[in-house]
Amino acid sequence: MEDASKSNKETPEVSDEEAEDESVEESQPEPETKETPEEVKEEPEETEEIEEEPPEEQDIEEEPEEASEEAKEEAAEAKEEKPAKPEVKKEEPKKRPDRGPDFKYIVRLSNTDVDGEKNVVYGLTSIKGIGLHMATLIADETGVDRYSKIGDLTDAQIEKLQEVINNVNKNAPGWMLNHRKDYETGKDIHLISSEIDMRLRDEINIMKKIRSYRGIRHERGLPVRGQRTRANNRRGLALGVSKKREIVAENNK
């Protein structure tokens, strides 16, 4: 009991006015304390909006992939639509025109085959030893048109051409002949086809037998007409600078 009485004594007596003031203060809301929670509530909303942005970025990133795929498809279609390169057609060999049953496509003259589609002058030049000047002379001697086809000539005209070729020495002037002052006869003659090679071989053998300078050069396989051999026409294993020359050059130094 004493303790209860002490506690009652220690607690001060509160008047009615003070109690009313305290009740009014408690009833009035504190503006500062209430505003803070609203601000706190609003902030998470902003964070939610920021969190929602990354998916939009992903959509934007996905668009270039789709665009790249579309570009690839367009490029493939463009390649398909490009016109193909024109194929190079191989030229077919020209067919020889039909010139009639009597046309001779190959004519035999002086052991050589002459193309019948060539003119007389150019056809005769295919024979070894006959040039343009000699061919024109032969055509004029036989009385054949120079520019007519050899295949159109008759057998009689071809035989006449052969006779003129064999007797060119008599019909042609000396300056047109290809072998003047023959070694055996001393006459000016004209060689045709295989006669050229045979006569050349015989004359080289004669020069070797008589041991002339030209014959010796032919035997050794060296140039015959005075060409130099220090820089050109070097053959065999003895190429480069010899040791003797190197030693002489060192001694001179």
SERO-4910 file (N, C-alpha, C, O; in steps of 0.05 Angstrom, whole numbers):
BEGIN
 pado doro    nc1    nc2    nc3   cac1   cac2   cac3    cc1    cc2    cc3    oc1    oc2    oc3
  Met    A     16    -24      0      0      0      0     17     25      0     11     45    -13
  Glu    A     38     24     15     56     47     16     68     53    -11     71     76    -19
  Asp    A     75     31    -25     87     35    -52     67     48    -70     75     66    -85
  Ala    A     43     40    -70     23     52    -88     18     81    -81     14     97    -99
  Ser    A     20     87    -56     16    115    -48     39    132    -57     36    155    -65
  Lys    A     63    119    -56     87    134    -66     85    140    -95     92    162   -104
  Ser    A     76    121   -111     74    125   -139     54    146   -146     58    161   -165
  Asn    A     33    147   -132     13    167   -137     23    195   -131     16    214   -144
  Lys    A     40    196   -110     51    221   -103     71    231   -125     72    255   -131
  Glu    A     87    212   -136    108    220   -155     95    230   -181    106    249   -192
  Thr    A     73    219   -191     61    228   -216     48    254   -212     31    258   -194
  Pro    A     56    275   -229     44    301   -226     16    302   -236      9    286   -254
  Glu    A      1    319   -226    -27    322   -234    -28    338   -260    -16    360   -261
  Val    A    -42    329   -280    -45    342   -306    -71    356   -306    -92    345   -300
  Ser    A    -70    382   -315    -95    398   -316   -111    391   -341   -101    378   -360
  Asp    A   -136    399   -341   -154    393   -364   -145    407   -389   -149    396   -411
  Glu    A   -134    431   -387   -126    446   -411   -102    433   -425   -101    431   -449
  Glu    A    -84    425   -408    -60    411   -420    -68    386   -434    -57    379   -455
  Ala    A    -87    371   -423    -95    346   -435   -108    351   -462   -104    336   -481
  Glu    A   -125    372   -463   -138    379   -489   -117    386   -510   -119    378   -533
  Asp    A    -97    402   -502    -76    410   -521    -61    385   -532    -55    384   -556
  Glu    A    -56    367   -515    -41    343   -524    -58    327   -543    -48    316   -563
  Ser    A    -85    325   -538   -102    310   -556   -104    323   -583   -106    309   -604
  Val    A   -104    350   -584   -105    365   -609    -80    360   -625    -81    355   -650
  Glu    A    -57    361   -612    -31    356   -626    -30    328   -638    -20    324   -660
  Glu    A    -40    310   -623    -40    282   -633    -58    279   -657    -52    264   -676
  Ser    A    -81    293   -656   -100    290   -678    -90    303   -704    -97    294   -726
  Gln    A    -74    326   -702    -64    339   -726    -42    322   -740    -24    312   -727
  Pro    A    -45    318   -767    -24    301   -781      1    317   -786      0    341   -791
  Glu    A     23    303   -785     48    316   -791     53    315   -821     56    293   -832
  Pro    A     55    339   -835     58    338   -864     84    327   -874     86    313   -894
  Glu    A    105    333   -859    132    323   -868    133    293   -868    144    281   -886
  Thr    A    123    281   -847    125    252   -844    107    238   -864    114    216   -872
  Lys    A     85    250   -872     67    237   -890     77    239   -919     72    221   -935
  Glu    A     90    261   -926    100    265   -954    122    245   -962    123    236   -984
  Thr    A    137    239   -943    160    221   -949    151    194   -959    163    184   -979
  Pro    A    131    182   -947    123    156   -959    112    158   -987    116    140  -1003
  Glu    A     98    180   -994     88    183  -1021    111    184  -1041    111    172  -1062
  Glu    A    131    200  -1033    155    202  -1051    168    175  -1054    176    167  -1076
  Val    A    169    160  -1032    181    134  -1033    164    116  -1051    175     99  -1065
  Lys    A    138    119  -1050    120    102  -1067    124    109  -1096    123     91  -1113
  Glu    A    128    135  -1102    131    143  -1130    157    134  -1142    158    127  -1166
  Glu    A    178    133  -1126    204    125  -1137    204     96  -1148    215     92  -1170
  Pro    A    192     78  -1134    191     51  -1146    177     50  -1173    184     34  -1190
  Glu    A    157     68  -1177    143     69  -1203    163     76  -1225    163     64  -1246
  Glu    A    181     96  -1219    201    103  -1239    220     80  -1245    227     75  -1267
  Thr    A    227     66  -1223    245     43  -1227    231     22  -1244    244      9  -1260
  Glu    A    205     19  -1240    191      0  -1256    192      7  -1285    195    -10  -1303
  Glu    A    189     34  -1291    190     43  -1319    218     37  -1330    220     29  -1353
  Ile    A    239     42  -1315    266     37  -1324    270      8  -1330    284      0  -1349
  Glu    A    259     -9  -1313    261    -38  -1317    247    -46  -1342    255    -66  -1355
  Glu    A    226    -33  -1349    211    -40  -1373    225    -32  -1399    219    -43  -1420
  Glu    A    245    -14  -1398    259     -5  -1422    277    -26  -1435    276    -27  -1460
  Pro    A    291    -43  -1421    308    -63  -1434    295    -80  -1454    306    -85  -1475
  Pro    A    270    -90  -1449    257   -105  -1470    254    -90  -1496    256   -101  -1518
  Glu    A    248    -63  -1494    246    -47  -1518    273    -47  -1533    274    -48  -1558
  Glu    A    295    -44  -1518    321    -45  -1531    326    -72  -1545    337    -73  -1567
  Gln    A    317    -94  -1532    320   -120  -1545    305   -121  -1571    314   -132  -1591
  Asp    A    281   -109  -1571    266   -109  -1596    280    -93  -1617    280   -101  -1641
  Ile    A    293    -71  -1609    308    -55  -1628    332    -71  -1639    339    -69  -1663
  Glu    A    345    -86  -1621    368   -102  -1629    359   -124  -1648    374   -132  -1666
  Glu    A    336   -135  -1644    326   -157  -1661    320   -147  -1689    322   -163  -1708
  Glu    A    312   -122  -1692    305   -111  -1718    328   -113  -1738    323   -121  -1761
  Pro    A    353   -105  -1731    375   -107  -1751    379   -135  -1760    386   -139  -1784
  Glu    A    375   -155  -1743    379   -183  -1752    358   -189  -1774    365   -201  -1794
  Glu    A    333   -181  -1769    313   -185  -1789    319   -170  -1815    315   -181  -1837
  Ala    A    329   -145  -1811    336   -130  -1835    359   -143  -1850    360   -143  -1874
  Ser    A    379   -153  -1835    401   -167  -1848    392   -191  -1864    401   -196  -1886
  Glu    A    374   -206  -1852    363   -229  -1866    348   -221  -1891    351   -233  -1912
  Glu    A    333   -199  -1889    319   -189  -1913    338   -180  -1934    334   -184  -1958
  Ala    A    360   -166  -1925    380   -157  -1944    393   -181  -1958    398   -180  -1982
  Lys    A    399   -202  -1943    411   -226  -1955    392   -238  -1976    400   -245  -1998
  Glu    A    366   -239  -1969    347   -250  -1988    346   -233  -2013    344   -243  -2035
  Glu    A    346   -206  -2009    345   -188  -2033    370   -192  -2050    369   -191  -2074
  Ala    A    393   -195  -2036    418   -198  -2052    417   -224  -2067    426   -225  -2091
  Ala    A    407   -245  -2055    405   -271  -2069    386   -269  -2093    392   -279  -2114
  Glu    A    364   -255  -2089    345   -251  -2111    358   -235  -2134    354   -240  -2157
  Ala    A    374   -214  -2126    387   -198  -2146    407   -214  -2162    409   -211  -2186
  Lys    A    421   -232  -2148    440   -249  -2163    426   -267  -2182    435   -271  -2205
  Glu    A    403   -277  -2173    388   -295  -2191    377   -279  -2214    375   -290  -2237
  Glu    A    369   -254  -2209    357   -239  -2231    378   -228  -2250    371   -220  -2273
  Lys    A    404   -227  -2242    425   -217  -2260    426   -233  -2286    424   -257  -2285
  Pro    A    429   -219  -2308    430   -235  -2333    455   -251  -2335    477   -241  -2329
  Ala    A    452   -275  -2343    475   -293  -2345    493   -283  -2368    485   -272  -2387
  Lys    A    519   -289  -2364    538   -281  -2384    533   -295  -2410    527   -319  -2410
  Pro    A    534   -281  -2432    529   -295  -2458    550   -316  -2463    574   -311  -2462
  Glu    A    541   -339  -2470    560   -361  -2476    574   -356  -2502    561   -349  -2523
  Val    A    600   -360  -2501    615   -356  -2526    611   -380  -2544    619   -402  -2537
  Lys    A    600   -374  -2566    595   -396  -2585    620   -402  -2601    633   -384  -2612
  Lys    A    627   -427  -2602    650   -434  -2618    643   -432  -2648    622   -441  -2658
  Glu    A    661   -418  -2661    657   -414  -2690    660   -441  -2704    681   -454  -2702
  Glu    A    640   -447  -2718    642   -472  -2734    660   -467  -2758    660   -446  -2770
  Pro    A    675   -488  -2765    692   -484  -2789    676   -478  -2814    655   -491  -2819
  Lys    A    686   -459  -2829    671   -452  -2853    671   -475  -2873    691   -487  -2879
  Lys    A    647   -480  -2882    644   -501  -2902    653   -491  -2929    647   -468  -2938
  Arg    A    668   -508  -2942    676   -500  -2969    653   -500  -2988    637   -518  -2989
  Pro    A    650   -478  -3003    628   -477  -3022    631   -498  -3044    653   -504  -3053
  Asp    A    609   -508  -3053    610   -527  -3075    617   -512  -3101    603   -494  -3110
  Arg    A    639   -520  -3113    649   -507  -3137    644   -523  -3162    655   -517  -3184
  Gly    A    629   -544  -3160    623   -560  -3184    638   -586  -3183    658   -590  -3168
  Pro    A    630   -605  -3199    643   -632  -3199    671   -632  -3210    687   -649  -3203
  Asp    A    678   -613  -3228    704   -613  -3241    725   -597  -3225    748   -595  -3233
  Phe    A    717   -586  -3202    736   -570  -3186    756   -588  -3172    748   -609  -3160
  Lys    A    782   -581  -3172    803   -597  -3159    811   -582  -3134    822   -560  -3135
  Tyr    A    806   -594  -3111    813   -582  -3085    843   -584  -3079    853   -568  -3064
  Ile    A    857   -603  -3091    886   -606  -3087    898   -611  -3115    889   -628  -3130
  Val    A    918   -595  -3121    932   -597  -3147    961   -604  -3141    974   -592  -3124
  Arg    A    971   -624  -3155    999   -633  -3151   1017   -620  -3171   1014   -623  -3195
  Leu    A   1037   -604  -3160   1056   -591  -3177   1084   -592  -3164   1087   -585  -3141
  Ser    A   1103   -602  -3179   1131   -604  -3170   1133   -618  -3142   1146   -608  -3124
  Asn    A   1119   -641  -3140   1120   -658  -3116   1110   -643  -3091   1118   -650  -3069
  Thr    A   1092   -624  -3095   1079   -611  -3072   1049   -609  -3077   1040   -606  -3100
  Asp    A   1034   -610  -3056   1005   -607  -3057    998   -578  -3055   1004   -565  -3035
  Val    A    983   -567  -3075    975   -539  -3075    945   -538  -3071    930   -554  -3082
  Asp    A    937   -520  -3053    909   -516  -3047    894   -505  -3071    902   -485  -3082
  Gly    A    873   -520  -3080    859   -512  -3104    843   -486  -3101    835   -474  -3121
  Glu    A    837   -478  -3076    821   -454  -3072    838   -428  -3073    826   -406  -3072
  Lys    A    864   -431  -3075    881   -407  -3077    883   -397  -3106    878   -412  -3125
  Asn    A    890   -372  -3108    895   -361  -3135    920   -373  -3146    936   -386  -3132
  Val    A    923   -370  -3172    946   -383  -3186    972   -372  -3174    991   -388  -3169
  Val    A    975   -346  -3170   1000   -334  -3161   1006   -343  -3133   1029   -352  -3128
  Tyr    A    987   -341  -3115    992   -349  -3087    993   -379  -3083   1007   -389  -3065
  Gly    A    980   -394  -3101    983   -423  -3100   1011   -432  -3108   1021   -451  -3096
  Leu    A   1023   -419  -3128   1049   -427  -3137   1071   -420  -3116   1092   -433  -3115
  Thr    A   1066   -400  -3099   1086   -393  -3078   1088   -415  -3056   1107   -414  -3041
  Ser    A   1069   -433  -3055   1071   -455  -3035   1092   -475  -3044   1100   -493  -3028
  Ile    A   1102   -474  -3068   1124   -491  -3077   1150   -478  -3068   1154   -455  -3072
  Lys    A   1167   -494  -3056   1193   -484  -3046   1211   -476  -3070   1215   -491  -3088
  Gly    A   1221   -451  -3068   1238   -441  -3089   1223   -422  -3108   1236   -411  -3127
  Ile    A   1197   -418  -3104   1182   -400  -3122   1170   -378  -3104   1155   -383  -3085
  Gly    A   1176   -353  -3111   1165   -330  -3097   1144   -316  -3114   1135   -327  -3135
  Leu    A   1135   -293  -3105   1114   -278  -3119   1123   -270  -3147   1108   -272  -3166
  His    A   1147   -260  -3149   1157   -251  -3176   1158   -274  -3195   1149   -272  -3218
  Met    A   1170   -296  -3186   1172   -320  -3203   1144   -331  -3210   1140   -341  -3232
  Ala    A   1126   -331  -3191   1099   -341  -3195   1084   -325  -3216   1070   -336  -3233
  Thr    A   1086   -298  -3215   1073   -282  -3235   1085   -286  -3263   1071   -287  -3283
  Leu    A   1112   -290  -3264   1124   -296  -3290   1114   -322  -3301   1109   -324  -3325
  Ile    A   1112   -343  -3284   1102   -369  -3294   1073   -367  -3303   1066   -379  -3324
  Ala    A   1056   -353  -3288   1028   -350  -3296   1026   -335  -3323   1009   -342  -3339
  Asp    A   1042   -315  -3327   1041   -300  -3352   1051   -316  -3375   1041   -314  -3397
  Glu    A   1072   -333  -3370   1082   -350  -3392   1062   -370  -3401   1061   -377  -3424
  Thr    A   1047   -381  -3382   1027   -401  -3390   1001   -389  -3401    985   -403  -3413
  Gly    A    997   -363  -3398    973   -350  -3408    949   -354  -3390    926   -352  -3400
  Val    A    953   -360  -3364    931   -364  -3345    926   -338  -3330    944   -323  -3324
  Asp    A    900   -334  -3323    894   -310  -3307    907   -313  -3279    906   -334  -3267
  Arg    A    920   -292  -3270    935   -294  -3245    917   -299  -3221    924   -312  -3202
  Tyr    A    892   -288  -3222    874   -289  -3199    852   -310  -3202    833   -309  -3186
  Ser    A    855   -328  -3221    836   -350  -3223    844   -372  -3203    868   -374  -3196
  Lys    A    825   -388  -3195    830   -410  -3177    845   -433  -3191    839   -440  -3214
  Ile    A    865   -444  -3177    880   -466  -3189    862   -490  -3193    866   -505  -3212
  Gly    A    843   -494  -3175    825   -517  -3178    807   -515  -3203    797   -536  -3212
  Asp    A    803   -491  -3213    786   -488  -3237    802   -493  -3263    790   -495  -3284
  Leu    A    828   -496  -3261    844   -500  -3286    840   -529  -3296    835   -547  -3281
  Thr    A    842   -531  -3322    840   -557  -3334    866   -573  -3332    886   -561  -3324
  Asp    A    865   -598  -3339    889   -615  -3337    910   -605  -3357    934   -606  -3351
  Ala    A    902   -595  -3380    921   -585  -3400    935   -560  -3389    959   -557  -3393
  Gln    A    921   -542  -3376    933   -518  -3365    952   -525  -3342    973   -512  -3339
  Ile    A    946   -545  -3326    963   -553  -3304    989   -565  -3316   1011   -560  -3305
  Glu    A    987   -581  -3337   1011   -592  -3349   1028   -570  -3361   1053   -572  -3359
  Lys    A   1016   -550  -3372   1031   -528  -3383   1046   -513  -3361   1069   -504  -3364
  Leu    A   1032   -509  -3338   1045   -497  -3315   1070   -513  -3306   1091   -501  -3300
  Gln    A   1068   -539  -3306   1090   -555  -3298   1113   -553  -3317   1137   -553  -3309
  Glu    A   1108   -551  -3343   1129   -549  -3363   1144   -522  -3359   1168   -521  -3362
  Val    A   1129   -501  -3354   1142   -474  -3350   1159   -475  -3325   1180   -463  -3325
  Ile    A   1149   -488  -3305   1165   -489  -3280   1191   -504  -3285   1213   -496  -3275
  Asn    A   1190   -526  -3300   1214   -541  -3306   1234   -526  -3323   1258   -530  -3321
  Asn    A   1225   -508  -3340   1242   -493  -3358   1245   -463  -3349   1247   -446  -3366
  Val    A   1244   -459  -3323   1246   -431  -3313   1273   -419  -3321   1275   -395  -3325
  Asn    A   1294   -435  -3321   1321   -425  -3328   1322   -410  -3354   1336   -391  -3358
  Lys    A   1305   -420  -3373   1305   -408  -3400   1288   -383  -3401   1294   -364  -3416
  Asn    A   1266   -383  -3386   1246   -362  -3389   1252   -338  -3370   1244   -315  -3376
  Ala    A   1265   -343  -3348   1269   -322  -3328   1296   -308  -3332   1315   -321  -3341
  Pro    A   1298   -283  -3325   1324   -269  -3327   1343   -280  -3305   1335   -292  -3286
  Gly    A   1369   -274  -3308   1389   -285  -3290   1386   -275  -3261   1391   -290  -3242
  Trp    A   1377   -250  -3257   1375   -239  -3230   1353   -251  -3214   1352   -247  -3190
  Met    A   1334   -265  -3228   1312   -278  -3213   1318   -306  -3205   1303   -318  -3190
  Leu    A   1340   -318  -3214   1347   -345  -3207   1360   -347  -3180   1373   -328  -3171
  Asn    A   1356   -369  -3167   1365   -372  -3139   1392   -386  -3135   1402   -388  -3113
  His    A   1404   -396  -3156   1430   -410  -3154   1447   -402  -3178   1447   -416  -3198
  Arg    A   1461   -380  -3175   1477   -371  -3198   1506   -380  -3195   1516   -384  -3173
  Lys    A   1518   -384  -3218   1546   -393  -3219   1549   -419  -3203   1562   -420  -3182
  Asp    A   1538   -440  -3215   1539   -466  -3202   1567   -476  -3200   1584   -470  -3217
  Tyr    A   1574   -491  -3179   1601   -500  -3174   1611   -519  -3196   1634   -517  -3204
  Glu    A   1594   -536  -3206   1602   -556  -3226   1602   -544  -3254   1621   -548  -3269
  Thr    A   1580   -531  -3261   1577   -522  -3289   1584   -492  -3293   1591   -484  -3315
  Gly    A   1581   -476  -3271   1586   -448  -3273   1563   -432  -3285   1566   -409  -3292
  Lys    A   1540   -445  -3289   1517   -432  -3301   1498   -422  -3279   1500   -429  -3256
  Asp    A   1480   -404  -3288   1459   -394  -3270   1435   -413  -3273   1424   -416  -3295
  Ile    A   1427   -425  -3251   1404   -444  -3252   1384   -436  -3229   1391   -421  -3211
  His    A   1361   -448  -3231   1340   -443  -3211   1332   -470  -3200   1323   -488  -3215
  Leu    A   1334   -473  -3173   1328   -498  -3160   1300   -496  -3148   1292   -475  -3138
  Ile    A   1286   -519  -3148   1258   -520  -3139   1254   -544  -3121   1265   -566  -3126
  Ser    A   1239   -541  -3100   1230   -562  -3081   1254   -577  -3070   1272   -565  -3058
  Ser    A   1255   -603  -3073   1276   -620  -3060   1303   -616  -3072   1323   -623  -3060
  Glu    A   1305   -604  -3096   1331   -599  -3107   1348   -580  -3090   1373   -581  -3090
  Ile    A   1335   -561  -3077   1349   -542  -3060   1365   -555  -3038   1388   -550  -3035
  Asp    A   1352   -573  -3023   1365   -586  -3000   1387   -605  -3010   1408   -606  -2997
  Met    A   1382   -619  -3032   1402   -638  -3042   1427   -623  -3051   1450   -631  -3044
  Arg    A   1424   -601  -3065   1447   -586  -3075   1462   -572  -3052   1487   -571  -3053
  Leu    A   1448   -563  -3032   1461   -550  -3009   1478   -570  -2994   1501   -564  -2986
  Arg    A   1467   -594  -2990   1482   -615  -2976   1508   -623  -2991   1529   -626  -2979
  Asp    A   1505   -625  -3017   1529   -633  -3033   1550   -612  -3033   1574   -618  -3031
  Glu    A   1543   -587  -3034   1563   -565  -3034   1577   -562  -3007   1600   -555  -3006
  Ile    A   1562   -567  -2985   1575   -566  -2959   1595   -589  -2956   1617   -585  -2945
  Asn    A   1589   -612  -2966   1608   -635  -2965   1633   -629  -2982   1655   -636  -2974
  Ile    A   1629   -615  -3005   1653   -608  -3021   1671   -589  -3006   1695   -592  -3007
  Met    A   1659   -569  -2992   1676   -550  -2976   1690   -564  -2954   1713   -557  -2947
  Lys    A   1678   -584  -2942   1692   -599  -2920   1715   -615  -2932   1736   -617  -2919
  Lys    A   1711   -627  -2956   1732   -643  -2967   1757   -627  -2975   1780   -635  -2971
  Ile    A   1752   -603  -2986   1775   -587  -2994   1787   -571  -2970   1806   -556  -2974
  Arg    A   1776   -574  -2946   1785   -562  -2922   1786   -532  -2924   1805   -519  -2915
  Ser    A   1765   -521  -2935   1763   -491  -2936   1754   -481  -2908   1744   -496  -2891
  Tyr    A   1757   -455  -2904   1750   -443  -2879   1720   -448  -2873   1713   -455  -2851
  Arg    A   1704   -444  -2893   1675   -448  -2889   1669   -477  -2883   1652   -483  -2866
  Gly    A   1683   -496  -2896   1678   -524  -2890   1686   -531  -2861   1672   -547  -2848
  Ile    A   1708   -520  -2852   1717   -526  -2824   1697   -515  -2804   1690   -527  -2784
  Arg    A   1687   -491  -2810   1667   -479  -2792   1641   -495  -2792   1628   -498  -2771
  His    A   1634   -506  -2815   1610   -524  -2815   1616   -549  -2799   1598   -558  -2785
  Glu    A   1640   -560  -2801   1646   -584  -2786   1644   -579  -2756   1633   -596  -2742
  Arg    A   1654   -557  -2747   1654   -551  -2718   1628   -540  -2708   1624   -536  -2683
  Gly    A   1609   -535  -2726   1584   -524  -2717   1585   -495  -2708   1569   -486  -2692
  Leu    A   1604   -480  -2719   1607   -452  -2713   1596   -434  -2735   1592   -444  -2757
  Pro    A   1590   -409  -2729   1580   -392  -2750   1600   -388  -2772   1624   -385  -2766
  Val    A   1591   -387  -2796   1608   -388  -2820   1614   -360  -2830   1636   -355  -2842
  Arg    A   1597   -341  -2826   1599   -315  -2840   1610   -293  -2822   1602   -270  -2824
  Gly    A   1630   -300  -2806   1644   -279  -2791   1631   -269  -2766   1639   -248  -2756
  Gln    A   1610   -283  -2756   1597   -273  -2732   1615   -278  -2708   1632   -296  -2708
  Arg    A   1612   -261  -2687   1628   -264  -2663   1617   -287  -2646   1593   -293  -2647
  Thr    A   1634   -300  -2631   1626   -323  -2614   1633   -319  -2585   1628   -337  -2569
  Arg    A   1644   -296  -2578   1650   -292  -2550   1625   -289  -2533   1623   -300  -2511
  Ala    A   1606   -274  -2543   1581   -269  -2528   1558   -286  -2539   1541   -296  -2524
  Asn    A   1557   -289  -2565   1535   -304  -2577   1545   -332  -2586   1568   -337  -2589
  Asn    A   1525   -349  -2590   1530   -376  -2601   1549   -391  -2582   1567   -405  -2592
  Arg    A   1544   -389  -2556   1560   -404  -2537   1545   -430  -2531   1522   -430  -2523
  Arg    A   1559   -452  -2535   1546   -478  -2532   1564   -496  -2515   1587   -490  -2510
  Gly    A   1553   -519  -2508   1569   -540  -2494   1572   -534  -2464   1558   -517  -2453
  Leu    A   1590   -549  -2452   1595   -547  -2423   1613   -524  -2415   1613   -516  -2392
  Ala    A   1630   -515  -2433   1649   -494  -2427   1637   -467  -2427   1643   -450  -2444
  Leu    A   1619   -463  -2407   1606   -437  -2404   1616   -423  -2379   1625   -437  -2361
  Gly    A   1615   -398  -2379   1624   -382  -2356   1654   -375  -2359   1665   -380  -2380
  Val    A   1665   -364  -2338   1693   -355  -2339   1711   -378  -2332   1706   -392  -2312
  Ser    A   1732   -383  -2347   1750   -405  -2341   1768   -398  -2318   1771   -375  -2311
  Lys    A   1780   -419  -2305   1798   -414  -2282   1823   -399  -2291   1833   -383  -2275
  Lys    A   1833   -405  -2314   1858   -391  -2323   1853   -361  -2325   1871   -346  -2316
  Arg    A   1831   -353  -2335   1825   -325  -2338   1823   -312  -2310   1831   -289  -2305
  Glu    A   1811   -327  -2291   1808   -316  -2264   1836   -312  -2251   1841   -292  -2238
  Ile    A   1854   -331  -2255   1881   -329  -2244   1896   -306  -2256   1909   -290  -2242
  Val    A   1893   -303  -2283   1907   -280  -2296   1896   -254  -2286   1912   -235  -2282
  Ala    A   1870   -252  -2281   1858   -227  -2272   1868   -221  -2244   1872   -198  -2237
  Glu    A   1871   -241  -2226   1881   -236  -2199   1910   -227  -2199   1917   -209  -2184
  Asn    A   1926   -239  -2217   1954   -232  -2218   1957   -203  -2228   1974   -188  -2219
  Asn    A   1940   -195  -2247   1942   -168  -2257   1934   -147  -2236   1944   -124  -2237
  Lys    A   1917   -155  -2217   1910   -136  -2196   1934   -131  -2178   1932   -116  -2159
***
